[in-house]
């Protein structure tokens, strides 16, 4: 489970890097739905880290509220898996 979360978080961080780079160059962007999906399936820590390390999407209310909320849900899921399985 820890490896899964680590891989998802790495994917989330890389996705934020790619999106930030594309935004600076005026290129095709990663859809917000995709970023939220990555965060929802376990990559919230990576997406949140990417937001603040890269200063990307930090002014968007749905990201500043939604991604930390998904991080809490990710943590709860990990807790439940470790406690009950």
Residue pairs with C-beta under 8 A, 6 or more apart in sequence:
1 78
1 81
1 82
4 42
5 42
5 43
5 45
5 74
5 78
8 38
8 41
8 42
8 43
8 46
9 42
9 43
9 44
9 45
9 46
9 47
9 49
10 43
10 46
11 38
11 43
11 46
12 35
12 38
12 39
12 43
12 44
12 45
12 46
12 47
12 49
12 50
13 43
13 46
13 47
13 49
13 50
13 53
14 46
15 30
15 34
15 35
15 38
15 43
15 46
15 47
15 50
16 35
16 46
16 47
16 49
16 50
16 51
16 54
16 56
16 57
17 50
17 54
18 30
19 29
19 30
19 35
19 56
19 57
20 50
20 54
20 56
21 27
22 28
22 29
22 30
23 29
23 56
32 62
32 63
35 47
35 57
35 63
36 66
36 67
36 70
38 46
38 47
39 46
39 47
39 48
39 66
39 67
39 70
39 71
39 74
40 70
40 73
42 74
42 77
44 67
44 68
44 70
44 71
44 73
44 74
45 71
45 74
47 67
47 70
48 67
48 68
48 71
50 56
51 57
51 58
51 63
51 64
51 67
52 58
57 63
58 64
